[in-house]
Amino acid sequence: MMNMKIYIFHLILITLFCLQTWTSSVS
């Protein structure tokens, strides 16, 4: 259970980071 939560948490963090860099490069 805990491992899954940590995995999902990191996945969201990475996705947010990618979105941030992508939007900053587009605009």
C-alpha positions as CSV (number, residue, x, y, z in Angstrom):
1,M,0.0,0.0,0.0
2,M,2.6,2.5,1.0
3,N,4.9,1.7,-1.9
4,M,2.0,2.3,-4.3
5,K,1.2,5.7,-2.7
6,I,4.9,6.7,-2.9
7,Y,5.0,5.6,-6.6
8,I,1.9,7.5,-7.5
9,F,3.1,10.6,-5.6
10,H,6.4,10.5,-7.6
11,L,4.6,10.0,-10.8
12,I,2.4,13.1,-10.2
13,L,5.5,15.1,-9.3
14,I,7.3,14.1,-12.4
15,T,4.2,14.8,-14.5
16,L,3.8,18.3,-13.0
17,F,7.5,19.0,-13.6
18,C,7.2,17.9,-17.2
19,L,4.1,20.1,-17.7
20,Q,5.8,23.1,-16.2
21,T,8.9,22.8,-18.4
22,W,6.7,22.1,-21.4
23,T,4.5,25.1,-20.9
24,S,7.4,27.4,-20.2
25,S,9.2,26.3,-23.4
26,V,6.0,26.8,-25.4
27,S,5.1,30.3,-24.2
